[in-house]
Amino acid sequence: MKVSLILACAGRGTRAGFNKNKLLIDVDGLPCFEKTLSVFSQSKFIDQIIITASKTDFDLISDSVKNIALVVEGGNTRTQSVKNALEKVTGDIVLIHDGARPFVTQKVIKDCIETAKTFGSAIPVVPVRNTIIRKTLNDAGDYVGKSELYSVQTPQGFNTKQIINAYAHAGECTFNDDGEVYKALYGKVHLFEGNAKNVKLTFPEDFNCTTEKPEYRFGTGFDCHKLVENRKLILGGVEIPHDKGLLGHSDADVLTHAIMDAILSALSLRDIGYHFSDKDPQYKDACSMDLLTKVIDMIKDKGYKISSVSATVMAEKPKLLKHVPNITQNLANALNLSVDKVGIGTTTLEGLGFVGREEGICVHATATLKSI
Protein backbone atom coordinates (compact mmCIF):
# COMPACT_ATOMS: atom_id res chain seq x y z
CA MET A 1 0.00 0.00 0.00
CA LYS A 2 1.23 3.48 -0.85
CA VAL A 3 1.32 6.07 1.95
CA SER A 4 1.01 9.84 1.50
CA LEU A 5 1.68 12.60 4.03
CA ILE A 6 0.01 15.99 4.28
CA LEU A 7 2.12 18.37 6.37
CA ALA A 8 -0.06 21.27 7.50
CA CYS A 9 2.01 24.47 7.36
CA ALA A 10 -0.51 27.04 6.11
CA GLY A 11 -1.32 28.63 9.48
CA ARG A 12 0.07 31.86 10.84
CA GLY A 13 0.92 30.77 14.38
CA THR A 14 -0.24 34.05 15.89
CA ARG A 15 -0.25 32.70 19.46
CA ALA A 16 3.51 32.27 19.26
CA GLY A 17 3.85 36.06 19.04
CA PHE A 18 6.57 36.16 16.38
CA ASN A 19 6.67 38.64 13.50
CA LYS A 20 6.41 35.75 11.04
CA ASN A 21 4.95 32.26 10.77
CA LYS A 22 6.18 30.22 13.75
CA LEU A 23 7.01 27.37 11.37
CA LEU A 24 9.84 29.52 10.00
CA ILE A 25 11.42 29.91 13.45
CA ASP A 26 14.55 27.82 13.97
CA VAL A 27 14.31 24.64 16.01
CA ASP A 28 17.70 23.04 16.61
CA GLY A 29 19.22 24.86 13.64
CA LEU A 30 16.40 24.29 11.13
CA PRO A 31 13.14 26.12 10.44
CA CYS A 32 10.48 24.30 12.42
CA PHE A 33 8.67 22.93 9.35
CA GLU A 34 11.96 21.64 7.88
CA LYS A 35 12.82 19.83 11.11
CA THR A 36 9.38 18.21 11.07
CA LEU A 37 9.71 17.38 7.38
CA SER A 38 13.11 15.76 7.92
CA VAL A 39 11.60 13.08 10.18
CA PHE A 40 9.18 12.01 7.46
CA SER A 41 11.58 12.37 4.53
CA GLN A 42 14.00 10.01 6.30
CA SER A 43 11.23 7.47 6.92
CA LYS A 44 11.02 4.41 4.71
CA PHE A 45 7.25 4.33 5.22
CA ILE A 46 6.27 7.49 3.29
CA ASP A 47 5.88 7.49 -0.50
CA GLN A 48 4.51 11.00 -1.12
CA ILE A 49 4.76 14.28 0.82
CA ILE A 50 2.42 17.24 0.32
CA ILE A 51 2.85 20.51 2.23
CA THR A 52 0.15 23.13 2.63
CA ALA A 53 1.49 26.69 2.69
CA SER A 54 -0.10 30.11 2.96
CA LYS A 55 0.13 32.50 0.03
CA THR A 56 2.60 34.59 2.07
CA ASP A 57 5.01 31.71 2.69
CA PHE A 58 4.36 29.70 -0.49
CA ASP A 59 7.49 30.68 -2.43
CA LEU A 60 9.82 30.40 0.56
CA ILE A 61 8.56 26.94 1.52
CA SER A 62 8.51 25.76 -2.11
CA ASP A 63 12.15 26.74 -2.59
CA SER A 64 13.13 24.90 0.59
CA VAL A 65 11.55 21.57 -0.33
CA LYS A 66 12.36 21.16 -4.01
CA ASN A 67 12.52 17.49 -5.04
CA ILE A 68 11.25 16.46 -1.58
CA ALA A 69 7.62 17.54 -1.43
CA LEU A 70 4.74 18.99 -3.42
CA VAL A 71 3.51 22.33 -2.06
CA VAL A 72 -0.14 23.38 -2.38
CA GLU A 73 -1.69 26.66 -1.34
CA GLY A 74 -3.77 26.44 1.81
CA GLY A 75 -7.14 27.99 2.54
CA ASN A 76 -8.47 30.33 5.20
CA THR A 77 -8.91 27.43 7.64
CA ARG A 78 -7.02 24.25 8.38
CA THR A 79 -10.01 22.30 7.13
CA GLN A 80 -9.88 24.04 3.75
CA SER A 81 -6.10 23.61 3.56
CA VAL A 82 -6.39 19.85 4.11
CA LYS A 83 -9.18 19.67 1.51
CA ASN A 84 -6.87 21.32 -1.02
CA ALA A 85 -4.07 18.88 -0.24
CA LEU A 86 -6.34 15.82 -0.40
CA GLU A 87 -6.94 16.57 -4.08
CA LYS A 88 -3.26 15.75 -4.74
CA VAL A 89 -2.98 12.60 -2.60
CA THR A 90 -2.05 9.41 -4.49
CA GLY A 91 -1.57 7.03 -1.55
CA ASP A 92 -4.02 4.42 -0.29
CA ILE A 93 -3.33 5.70 3.24
CA VAL A 94 -2.83 9.36 4.10
CA LEU A 95 -1.26 10.81 7.24
CA ILE A 96 -2.02 14.39 8.25
CA HIS A 97 0.50 16.04 10.55
CA ASP A 98 1.06 19.45 12.14
CA GLY A 99 4.16 21.22 10.85
CA ALA A 100 4.68 22.45 14.41
CA ARG A 101 5.24 18.94 15.81
CA PRO A 102 8.94 18.38 14.99
CA PHE A 103 9.56 15.68 17.62
CA VAL A 104 7.37 12.94 16.16
CA THR A 105 9.09 9.55 16.25
CA GLN A 106 9.46 6.87 13.60
CA LYS A 107 7.55 4.48 15.88
CA VAL A 108 4.52 6.80 16.02
CA ILE A 109 4.63 7.14 12.22
CA LYS A 110 4.78 3.38 11.73
CA ASP A 111 2.06 2.69 14.32
CA CYS A 112 -0.17 5.30 12.70
CA ILE A 113 0.17 3.68 9.28
CA GLU A 114 -0.43 0.15 10.54
CA THR A 115 -3.48 1.24 12.58
CA ALA A 116 -4.97 3.14 9.64
CA LYS A 117 -4.46 0.14 7.37
CA THR A 118 -6.31 -2.10 9.81
CA PHE A 119 -9.12 0.18 11.02
CA GLY A 120 -9.41 2.97 8.43
CA SER A 121 -8.50 5.65 10.99
CA ALA A 122 -5.66 6.19 13.46
CA ILE A 123 -5.49 8.94 16.10
CA PRO A 124 -2.49 9.09 18.49
CA VAL A 125 -3.37 10.05 22.05
CA VAL A 126 -1.60 10.42 25.39
CA PRO A 127 -3.25 10.61 28.83
CA VAL A 128 -3.52 14.09 30.34
CA ARG A 129 -1.32 14.62 33.37
CA ASN A 130 -3.16 17.46 35.05
CA THR A 131 -6.69 17.88 36.34
CA ILE A 132 -8.86 19.71 33.81
CA ILE A 133 -11.43 22.40 34.68
CA ARG A 134 -13.68 24.65 32.63
CA LYS A 135 -12.99 28.34 33.17
CA THR A 136 -15.92 30.71 33.70
CA LEU A 137 -14.71 34.31 33.49
CA ASN A 138 -12.03 34.31 36.22
CA ASP A 139 -13.60 31.53 38.25
CA ALA A 140 -13.37 27.78 38.09
CA GLY A 141 -16.34 26.16 36.45
CA ASP A 142 -16.85 22.42 36.35
CA TYR A 143 -14.03 20.10 37.37
CA VAL A 144 -13.62 17.66 34.49
CA GLY A 145 -10.81 15.72 36.21
CA LYS A 146 -8.30 13.62 34.28
CA SER A 147 -9.64 10.08 34.38
CA GLU A 148 -10.23 8.76 30.85
CA LEU A 149 -9.10 12.10 29.36
CA TYR A 150 -6.47 12.12 26.61
CA SER A 151 -4.63 14.70 24.55
CA VAL A 152 -4.91 14.23 20.81
CA GLN A 153 -1.78 14.38 18.65
CA THR A 154 -0.79 14.02 15.02
CA PRO A 155 -0.02 12.40 12.62
CA GLN A 156 -3.57 11.18 12.16
CA GLY A 157 -3.92 8.46 9.56
CA PHE A 158 -6.83 7.46 7.35
CA ASN A 159 -7.95 5.34 4.48
CA THR A 160 -7.65 7.97 1.74
CA LYS A 161 -11.02 7.33 0.10
CA GLN A 162 -12.78 7.49 3.46
CA ILE A 163 -11.21 10.76 4.64
CA ILE A 164 -11.86 12.39 1.25
CA ASN A 165 -15.49 11.31 1.57
CA ALA A 166 -15.64 12.65 5.13
CA TYR A 167 -14.30 16.04 4.04
CA ALA A 168 -16.78 16.09 1.13
CA HIS A 169 -19.60 15.81 3.69
CA ALA A 170 -18.04 18.36 6.07
CA GLY A 171 -19.53 21.38 4.32
CA GLU A 172 -18.65 24.67 5.98
CA CYS A 173 -18.59 23.28 9.51
CA THR A 174 -15.62 24.00 11.78
CA PHE A 175 -13.72 21.02 13.19
CA ASN A 176 -10.94 20.68 15.74
CA ASP A 177 -8.96 18.21 13.66
CA ASP A 178 -9.16 15.61 10.92
CA GLY A 179 -10.25 12.87 13.32
CA GLU A 180 -13.35 14.88 14.18
CA VAL A 181 -14.13 15.28 10.47
CA TYR A 182 -13.85 11.50 10.04
CA LYS A 183 -15.92 10.79 13.16
CA ALA A 184 -18.72 13.11 12.01
CA LEU A 185 -19.38 10.81 9.05
CA TYR A 186 -18.28 7.36 10.22
CA GLY A 187 -19.26 7.56 13.89
CA LYS A 188 -15.95 6.59 15.48
CA VAL A 189 -12.20 6.86 15.12
CA HIS A 190 -9.59 4.34 16.24
CA LEU A 191 -7.06 5.45 18.88
CA PHE A 192 -3.49 4.28 19.40
CA GLU A 193 -0.75 5.19 21.86
CA GLY A 194 1.09 8.42 20.99
CA ASN A 195 4.27 9.79 22.53
CA ALA A 196 4.48 12.44 25.26
CA LYS A 197 7.50 14.03 23.51
CA ASN A 198 5.46 14.64 20.35
CA VAL A 199 4.43 18.13 21.50
CA LYS A 200 3.06 20.92 19.36
CA LEU A 201 5.03 24.16 19.51
CA THR A 202 2.41 26.83 20.13
CA PHE A 203 3.60 29.59 22.48
CA PRO A 204 6.89 31.57 22.59
CA GLU A 205 8.20 29.61 25.57
CA ASP A 206 7.83 26.37 23.60
CA PHE A 207 10.59 27.56 21.28
CA ASN A 208 13.00 28.34 24.14
CA CYS A 209 13.49 24.71 25.14
CA THR A 210 13.07 22.78 21.94
CA THR A 211 16.34 20.85 21.96
CA GLU A 212 15.35 17.22 22.23
CA LYS A 213 17.89 15.21 24.19
CA PRO A 214 18.31 11.82 22.52
CA GLU A 215 18.03 8.60 24.48
CA TYR A 216 21.05 6.31 24.32
CA ARG A 217 20.98 2.53 24.62
CA PHE A 218 23.97 0.21 24.98
CA GLY A 219 24.37 -3.44 24.02
CA THR A 220 26.99 -6.18 23.99
CA GLY A 221 27.45 -9.21 21.74
CA PHE A 222 29.70 -12.25 21.59
CA ASP A 223 30.21 -14.94 18.98
CA CYS A 224 32.72 -17.63 18.05
CA HIS A 225 33.11 -20.00 15.11
CA LYS A 226 35.31 -22.99 14.40
CA LEU A 227 38.09 -22.77 11.80
CA VAL A 228 37.92 -25.50 9.16
CA GLU A 229 39.40 -26.20 5.75
CA ASN A 230 37.59 -25.50 2.47
CA ARG A 231 35.77 -22.43 3.80
CA LYS A 232 36.32 -18.72 3.11
CA LEU A 233 37.35 -16.55 6.04
CA ILE A 234 35.01 -13.53 6.14
CA LEU A 235 35.38 -10.81 8.77
CA GLY A 236 33.30 -7.63 8.66
CA GLY A 237 32.25 -8.52 5.12
CA VAL A 238 35.87 -8.68 3.95
CA GLU A 239 37.46 -11.91 2.69
CA ILE A 240 40.76 -12.55 4.48
CA PRO A 241 43.36 -14.79 2.76
CA HIS A 242 43.92 -17.90 4.91
CA ASP A 243 44.12 -21.66 4.53
CA LYS A 244 41.04 -22.07 6.73
CA GLY A 245 37.66 -20.39 7.07
CA LEU A 246 34.89 -20.25 9.65
CA LEU A 247 32.24 -22.95 9.87
CA GLY A 248 28.62 -21.87 10.00
CA HIS A 249 25.17 -22.00 8.41
CA SER A 250 25.67 -18.57 6.82
CA ASP A 251 29.04 -17.20 5.71
CA ALA A 252 30.02 -17.43 9.43
CA ASP A 253 31.22 -13.81 9.59
CA VAL A 254 31.89 -13.93 13.33
CA LEU A 255 32.71 -10.21 13.57
CA THR A 256 29.50 -9.07 11.93
CA HIS A 257 27.51 -11.58 13.99
CA ALA A 258 28.86 -10.20 17.27
CA ILE A 259 28.11 -6.63 16.17
CA MET A 260 24.55 -7.61 15.19
CA ASP A 261 24.01 -9.23 18.58
CA ALA A 262 25.30 -6.09 20.31
CA ILE A 263 22.89 -3.90 18.32
CA LEU A 264 19.93 -6.19 19.02
CA SER A 265 20.70 -6.51 22.72
CA ALA A 266 20.64 -2.72 23.16
CA LEU A 267 16.88 -2.79 22.48
CA SER A 268 16.15 -6.21 24.01
CA LEU A 269 15.45 -7.67 20.56
CA ARG A 270 16.82 -11.14 21.34
CA ASP A 271 19.77 -12.36 19.24
CA ILE A 272 20.65 -13.31 15.67
CA GLY A 273 19.86 -16.98 16.29
CA TYR A 274 16.29 -15.96 17.10
CA HIS A 275 15.87 -13.84 13.97
CA PHE A 276 18.04 -15.83 11.52
CA SER A 277 17.86 -19.43 12.66
CA ASP A 278 20.51 -21.89 11.45
CA LYS A 279 17.59 -24.28 10.91
CA ASP A 280 16.10 -21.96 8.29
CA PRO A 281 17.22 -22.88 4.75
CA GLN A 282 16.82 -19.31 3.48
CA TYR A 283 19.88 -18.33 5.52
CA LYS A 284 22.09 -21.12 4.18
CA ASP A 285 25.35 -19.46 3.07
CA ALA A 286 23.71 -16.04 3.61
CA CYS A 287 25.87 -12.94 3.46
CA SER A 288 26.06 -11.60 7.00
CA MET A 289 26.27 -8.03 5.72
CA ASP A 290 22.79 -8.51 4.24
CA LEU A 291 21.58 -9.73 7.63
CA LEU A 292 23.17 -6.66 9.22
CA THR A 293 21.03 -4.48 6.95
CA LYS A 294 17.92 -6.26 8.27
CA VAL A 295 19.05 -5.60 11.86
CA ILE A 296 19.55 -1.90 11.07
CA ASP A 297 15.99 -1.79 9.71
CA MET A 298 14.72 -3.42 12.93
CA ILE A 299 16.17 -0.73 15.17
CA LYS A 300 15.09 2.04 12.78
CA ASP A 301 11.54 0.75 13.13
CA LYS A 302 11.97 1.16 16.90
CA GLY A 303 13.07 4.79 16.46
CA TYR A 304 16.83 4.33 16.89
CA LYS A 305 19.99 4.57 14.85
CA ILE A 306 23.52 3.31 15.50
CA SER A 307 25.81 5.86 17.12
CA SER A 308 28.98 3.75 17.37
CA VAL A 309 30.25 0.17 17.53
CA SER A 310 33.38 -1.42 18.92
CA ALA A 311 34.70 -4.96 18.65
CA THR A 312 37.73 -7.04 19.59
CA VAL A 313 38.61 -9.97 17.32
CA MET A 314 40.45 -12.80 19.11
CA ALA A 315 42.46 -14.90 16.66
CA GLU A 316 45.88 -16.56 16.80
CA LYS A 317 46.07 -16.76 13.00
CA PRO A 318 45.85 -15.19 10.52
CA LYS A 319 47.45 -11.94 11.66
CA LEU A 320 44.78 -9.32 11.12
CA LEU A 321 46.52 -6.02 11.80
CA LYS A 322 46.92 -5.02 8.13
CA HIS A 323 43.29 -5.90 7.38
CA VAL A 324 41.75 -3.71 10.10
CA PRO A 325 41.46 -0.48 8.01
CA ASN A 326 39.63 -2.28 5.20
CA ILE A 327 37.32 -4.09 7.64
CA THR A 328 36.62 -0.85 9.50
CA GLN A 329 35.75 1.04 6.32
CA ASN A 330 33.48 -1.75 5.09
CA LEU A 331 31.57 -1.89 8.37
CA ALA A 332 31.35 1.92 8.54
CA ASN A 333 29.75 1.96 5.09
CA ALA A 334 27.24 -0.72 6.06
CA LEU A 335 26.38 0.97 9.35
CA ASN A 336 26.22 4.46 7.79
CA LEU A 337 28.86 5.69 10.24
CA SER A 338 32.14 7.54 9.87
CA VAL A 339 35.19 5.33 10.42
CA ASP A 340 35.96 7.07 13.71
CA LYS A 341 32.70 5.62 15.07
CA VAL A 342 33.77 2.03 14.31
CA GLY A 343 36.46 0.70 16.62
CA ILE A 344 37.95 -2.64 15.57
CA GLY A 345 40.75 -4.19 17.60
CA THR A 346 42.55 -7.51 17.26
CA THR A 347 44.41 -9.69 19.74
CA THR A 348 45.81 -13.18 20.17
CA LEU A 349 45.29 -15.33 23.25
CA GLU A 350 48.99 -16.14 23.58
CA GLY A 351 48.45 -19.77 22.62
CA LEU A 352 45.79 -20.34 25.28
CA GLY A 353 42.49 -22.15 24.74
CA PHE A 354 40.91 -23.21 21.46
CA VAL A 355 41.64 -19.75 19.98
CA GLY A 356 45.27 -20.12 20.95
CA ARG A 357 45.34 -23.56 19.33
CA GLU A 358 44.07 -21.95 16.11
CA GLU A 359 40.82 -23.93 16.30
CA GLY A 360 38.49 -20.94 16.08
CA ILE A 361 37.96 -17.16 16.25
CA CYS A 362 35.98 -15.24 18.88
CA VAL A 363 34.66 -11.67 18.88
CA HIS A 364 33.31 -9.46 21.66
CA ALA A 365 31.39 -6.37 20.50
CA THR A 366 29.54 -3.37 21.94
CA ALA A 367 27.09 -1.00 20.29
CA THR A 368 25.66 2.39 21.22
CA LEU A 369 22.24 3.36 19.80
CA LYS A 370 20.69 6.81 19.69
CA SER A 371 16.99 7.68 19.48
CA ILE A 372 15.87 9.49 16.34
C-alpha positions as CSV (number, residue, x, y, z in Angstrom):
1,M,0.0,0.0,0.0
2,K,1.2,3.5,-0.9
3,V,1.3,6.1,1.9
4,S,1.0,9.8,1.5
5,L,1.7,12.6,4.0
6,I,0.0,16.0,4.3
7,L,2.1,18.4,6.4
8,A,-0.1,21.3,7.5
9,C,2.0,24.5,7.4
10,A,-0.5,27.0,6.1
11,G,-1.3,28.6,9.5
12,R,0.1,31.9,10.8
13,G,0.9,30.8,14.4
14,T,-0.2,34.0,15.9
15,R,-0.2,32.7,19.5
16,A,3.5,32.3,19.3
17,G,3.9,36.1,19.0
18,F,6.6,36.2,16.4
19,N,6.7,38.6,13.5
20,K,6.4,35.8,11.0
21,N,4.9,32.3,10.8
22,K,6.2,30.2,13.7
23,L,7.0,27.4,11.4
24,L,9.8,29.5,10.0
25,I,11.4,29.9,13.5
26,D,14.6,27.8,14.0
27,V,14.3,24.6,16.0
28,D,17.7,23.0,16.6
29,G,19.2,24.9,13.6
30,L,16.4,24.3,11.1
31,P,13.1,26.1,10.4
32,C,10.5,24.3,12.4
33,F,8.7,22.9,9.3
34,E,12.0,21.6,7.9
35,K,12.8,19.8,11.1
36,T,9.4,18.2,11.1
37,L,9.7,17.4,7.4
38,S,13.1,15.8,7.9
39,V,11.6,13.1,10.2
40,F,9.2,12.0,7.5
41,S,11.6,12.4,4.5
42,Q,14.0,10.0,6.3
43,S,11.2,7.5,6.9
44,K,11.0,4.4,4.7
45,F,7.2,4.3,5.2
46,I,6.3,7.5,3.3
47,D,5.9,7.5,-0.5
48,Q,4.5,11.0,-1.1
49,I,4.8,14.3,0.8
50,I,2.4,17.2,0.3
51,I,2.9,20.5,2.2
52,T,0.2,23.1,2.6
53,A,1.5,26.7,2.7
54,S,-0.1,30.1,3.0
55,K,0.1,32.5,0.0
56,T,2.6,34.6,2.1
57,D,5.0,31.7,2.7
58,F,4.4,29.7,-0.5
59,D,7.5,30.7,-2.4
60,L,9.8,30.4,0.6
61,I,8.6,26.9,1.5
62,S,8.5,25.8,-2.1
63,D,12.2,26.7,-2.6
64,S,13.1,24.9,0.6
65,V,11.6,21.6,-0.3
66,K,12.4,21.2,-4.0
67,N,12.5,17.5,-5.0
68,I,11.2,16.5,-1.6
69,A,7.6,17.5,-1.4
70,L,4.7,19.0,-3.4
71,V,3.5,22.3,-2.1
72,V,-0.1,23.4,-2.4
73,E,-1.7,26.7,-1.3
74,G,-3.8,26.4,1.8
75,G,-7.1,28.0,2.5
76,N,-8.5,30.3,5.2
77,T,-8.9,27.4,7.6
78,R,-7.0,24.2,8.4
79,T,-10.0,22.3,7.1
80,Q,-9.9,24.0,3.8
81,S,-6.1,23.6,3.6
82,V,-6.4,19.9,4.1
83,K,-9.2,19.7,1.5
84,N,-6.9,21.3,-1.0
85,A,-4.1,18.9,-0.2
86,L,-6.3,15.8,-0.4
87,E,-6.9,16.6,-4.1
88,K,-3.3,15.8,-4.7
89,V,-3.0,12.6,-2.6
90,T,-2.1,9.4,-4.5
91,G,-1.6,7.0,-1.5
92,D,-4.0,4.4,-0.3
93,I,-3.3,5.7,3.2
94,V,-2.8,9.4,4.1
95,L,-1.3,10.8,7.2
96,I,-2.0,14.4,8.3
97,H,0.5,16.0,10.6
98,D,1.1,19.5,12.1
99,G,4.2,21.2,10.8
100,A,4.7,22.5,14.4
101,R,5.2,18.9,15.8
102,P,8.9,18.4,15.0
103,F,9.6,15.7,17.6
104,V,7.4,12.9,16.2
105,T,9.1,9.5,16.2
106,Q,9.5,6.9,13.6
107,K,7.5,4.5,15.9
108,V,4.5,6.8,16.0
109,I,4.6,7.1,12.2
110,K,4.8,3.4,11.7
111,D,2.1,2.7,14.3
112,C,-0.2,5.3,12.7
113,I,0.2,3.7,9.3
114,E,-0.4,0.2,10.5
115,T,-3.5,1.2,12.6
116,A,-5.0,3.1,9.6
117,K,-4.5,0.1,7.4
118,T,-6.3,-2.1,9.8
119,F,-9.1,0.2,11.0
120,G,-9.4,3.0,8.4
121,S,-8.5,5.6,11.0
122,A,-5.7,6.2,13.5
123,I,-5.5,8.9,16.1
124,P,-2.5,9.1,18.5
125,V,-3.4,10.1,22.0
126,V,-1.6,10.4,25.4
127,P,-3.3,10.6,28.8
128,V,-3.5,14.1,30.3
129,R,-1.3,14.6,33.4
130,N,-3.2,17.5,35.1
131,T,-6.7,17.9,36.3
132,I,-8.9,19.7,33.8
133,I,-11.4,22.4,34.7
134,R,-13.7,24.6,32.6
135,K,-13.0,28.3,33.2
136,T,-15.9,30.7,33.7
137,L,-14.7,34.3,33.5
138,N,-12.0,34.3,36.2
139,D,-13.6,31.5,38.3
140,A,-13.4,27.8,38.1
141,G,-16.3,26.2,36.4
142,D,-16.8,22.4,36.3
143,Y,-14.0,20.1,37.4
144,V,-13.6,17.7,34.5
145,G,-10.8,15.7,36.2
146,K,-8.3,13.6,34.3
147,S,-9.6,10.1,34.4
148,E,-10.2,8.8,30.8
149,L,-9.1,12.1,29.4
150,Y,-6.5,12.1,26.6
151,S,-4.6,14.7,24.6
152,V,-4.9,14.2,20.8
153,Q,-1.8,14.4,18.6
154,T,-0.8,14.0,15.0
155,P,0.0,12.4,12.6
156,Q,-3.6,11.2,12.2
157,G,-3.9,8.5,9.6
158,F,-6.8,7.5,7.4
159,N,-8.0,5.3,4.5
160,T,-7.6,8.0,1.7
161,K,-11.0,7.3,0.1
162,Q,-12.8,7.5,3.5
163,I,-11.2,10.8,4.6
164,I,-11.9,12.4,1.2
165,N,-15.5,11.3,1.6
166,A,-15.6,12.7,5.1
167,Y,-14.3,16.0,4.0
168,A,-16.8,16.1,1.1
169,H,-19.6,15.8,3.7
170,A,-18.0,18.4,6.1
171,G,-19.5,21.4,4.3
172,E,-18.6,24.7,6.0
173,C,-18.6,23.3,9.5
174,T,-15.6,24.0,11.8
175,F,-13.7,21.0,13.2
176,N,-10.9,20.7,15.7
177,D,-9.0,18.2,13.7
178,D,-9.2,15.6,10.9
179,G,-10.3,12.9,13.3
180,E,-13.3,14.9,14.2
181,V,-14.1,15.3,10.5
182,Y,-13.8,11.5,10.0
183,K,-15.9,10.8,13.2
184,A,-18.7,13.1,12.0
185,L,-19.4,10.8,9.0
186,Y,-18.3,7.4,10.2
187,G,-19.3,7.6,13.9
188,K,-16.0,6.6,15.5
189,V,-12.2,6.9,15.1
190,H,-9.6,4.3,16.2
191,L,-7.1,5.5,18.9
192,F,-3.5,4.3,19.4
193,E,-0.7,5.2,21.9
194,G,1.1,8.4,21.0
195,N,4.3,9.8,22.5
196,A,4.5,12.4,25.3
197,K,7.5,14.0,23.5
198,N,5.5,14.6,20.3
199,V,4.4,18.1,21.5
200,K,3.1,20.9,19.4
201,L,5.0,24.2,19.5
202,T,2.4,26.8,20.1
203,F,3.6,29.6,22.5
204,P,6.9,31.6,22.6
205,E,8.2,29.6,25.6
206,D,7.8,26.4,23.6
207,F,10.6,27.6,21.3
208,N,13.0,28.3,24.1
209,C,13.5,24.7,25.1
210,T,13.1,22.8,21.9
211,T,16.3,20.8,22.0
212,E,15.4,17.2,22.2
213,K,17.9,15.2,24.2
214,P,18.3,11.8,22.5
215,E,18.0,8.6,24.5
216,Y,21.0,6.3,24.3
217,R,21.0,2.5,24.6
218,F,24.0,0.2,25.0
219,G,24.4,-3.4,24.0
220,T,27.0,-6.2,24.0
221,G,27.5,-9.2,21.7
222,F,29.7,-12.2,21.6
223,D,30.2,-14.9,19.0
224,C,32.7,-17.6,18.1
225,H,33.1,-20.0,15.1
226,K,35.3,-23.0,14.4
227,L,38.1,-22.8,11.8
228,V,37.9,-25.5,9.2
229,E,39.4,-26.2,5.7
230,N,37.6,-25.5,2.5
231,R,35.8,-22.4,3.8
232,K,36.3,-18.7,3.1
233,L,37.3,-16.5,6.0
234,I,35.0,-13.5,6.1
235,L,35.4,-10.8,8.8
236,G,33.3,-7.6,8.7
237,G,32.2,-8.5,5.1
238,V,35.9,-8.7,3.9
239,E,37.5,-11.9,2.7
240,I,40.8,-12.6,4.5
241,P,43.4,-14.8,2.8
242,H,43.9,-17.9,4.9
243,D,44.1,-21.7,4.5
244,K,41.0,-22.1,6.7
245,G,37.7,-20.4,7.1
246,L,34.9,-20.3,9.6
247,L,32.2,-22.9,9.9
248,G,28.6,-21.9,10.0
249,H,25.2,-22.0,8.4
250,S,25.7,-18.6,6.8
251,D,29.0,-17.2,5.7
252,A,30.0,-17.4,9.4
253,D,31.2,-13.8,9.6
254,V,31.9,-13.9,13.3
255,L,32.7,-10.2,13.6
256,T,29.5,-9.1,11.9
257,H,27.5,-11.6,14.0
258,A,28.9,-10.2,17.3
259,I,28.1,-6.6,16.2
260,M,24.5,-7.6,15.2
261,D,24.0,-9.2,18.6
262,A,25.3,-6.1,20.3
263,I,22.9,-3.9,18.3
264,L,19.9,-6.2,19.0
265,S,20.7,-6.5,22.7
266,A,20.6,-2.7,23.2
267,L,16.9,-2.8,22.5
268,S,16.2,-6.2,24.0
269,L,15.4,-7.7,20.6
270,R,16.8,-11.1,21.3
271,D,19.8,-12.4,19.2
272,I,20.6,-13.3,15.7
273,G,19.9,-17.0,16.3
274,Y,16.3,-16.0,17.1
275,H,15.9,-13.8,14.0
276,F,18.0,-15.8,11.5
277,S,17.9,-19.4,12.7
278,D,20.5,-21.9,11.4
279,K,17.6,-24.3,10.9
280,D,16.1,-22.0,8.3
281,P,17.2,-22.9,4.7
282,Q,16.8,-19.3,3.5
283,Y,19.9,-18.3,5.5
284,K,22.1,-21.1,4.2
285,D,25.4,-19.5,3.1
286,A,23.7,-16.0,3.6
287,C,25.9,-12.9,3.5
288,S,26.1,-11.6,7.0
289,M,26.3,-8.0,5.7
290,D,22.8,-8.5,4.2
291,L,21.6,-9.7,7.6
292,L,23.2,-6.7,9.2
293,T,21.0,-4.5,6.9
294,K,17.9,-6.3,8.3
295,V,19.1,-5.6,11.9
296,I,19.5,-1.9,11.1
297,D,16.0,-1.8,9.7
298,M,14.7,-3.4,12.9
299,I,16.2,-0.7,15.2
300,K,15.1,2.0,12.8
301,D,11.5,0.8,13.1
302,K,12.0,1.2,16.9
303,G,13.1,4.8,16.5
304,Y,16.8,4.3,16.9
305,K,20.0,4.6,14.9
306,I,23.5,3.3,15.5
307,S,25.8,5.9,17.1
308,S,29.0,3.7,17.4
309,V,30.2,0.2,17.5
310,S,33.4,-1.4,18.9
311,A,34.7,-5.0,18.7
312,T,37.7,-7.0,19.6
313,V,38.6,-10.0,17.3
314,M,40.5,-12.8,19.1
315,A,42.5,-14.9,16.7
316,E,45.9,-16.6,16.8
317,K,46.1,-16.8,13.0
318,P,45.9,-15.2,10.5
319,K,47.5,-11.9,11.7
320,L,44.8,-9.3,11.1
321,L,46.5,-6.0,11.8
322,K,46.9,-5.0,8.1
323,H,43.3,-5.9,7.4
324,V,41.8,-3.7,10.1
325,P,41.5,-0.5,8.0
326,N,39.6,-2.3,5.2
327,I,37.3,-4.1,7.6
328,T,36.6,-0.8,9.5
329,Q,35.8,1.0,6.3
330,N,33.5,-1.7,5.1
331,L,31.6,-1.9,8.4
332,A,31.3,1.9,8.5
333,N,29.7,2.0,5.1
334,A,27.2,-0.7,6.1
335,L,26.4,1.0,9.4
336,N,26.2,4.5,7.8
337,L,28.9,5.7,10.2
338,S,32.1,7.5,9.9
339,V,35.2,5.3,10.4
340,D,36.0,7.1,13.7
341,K,32.7,5.6,15.1
342,V,33.8,2.0,14.3
343,G,36.5,0.7,16.6
344,I,38.0,-2.6,15.6
345,G,40.7,-4.2,17.6
346,T,42.6,-7.5,17.3
347,T,44.4,-9.7,19.7
348,T,45.8,-13.2,20.2
349,L,45.3,-15.3,23.2
350,E,49.0,-16.1,23.6
351,G,48.5,-19.8,22.6
352,L,45.8,-20.3,25.3
353,G,42.5,-22.2,24.7
354,F,40.9,-23.2,21.5
355,V,41.6,-19.8,20.0
356,G,45.3,-20.1,21.0
357,R,45.3,-23.6,19.3
358,E,44.1,-22.0,16.1
359,E,40.8,-23.9,16.3
360,G,38.5,-20.9,16.1
361,I,38.0,-17.2,16.3
362,C,36.0,-15.2,18.9
363,V,34.7,-11.7,18.9
364,H,33.3,-9.5,21.7
365,A,31.4,-6.4,20.5
366,T,29.5,-3.4,21.9
367,A,27.1,-1.0,20.3
368,T,25.7,2.4,21.2
369,L,22.2,3.4,19.8
370,K,20.7,6.8,19.7
371,S,17.0,7.7,19.5
372,I,15.9,9.5,16.3
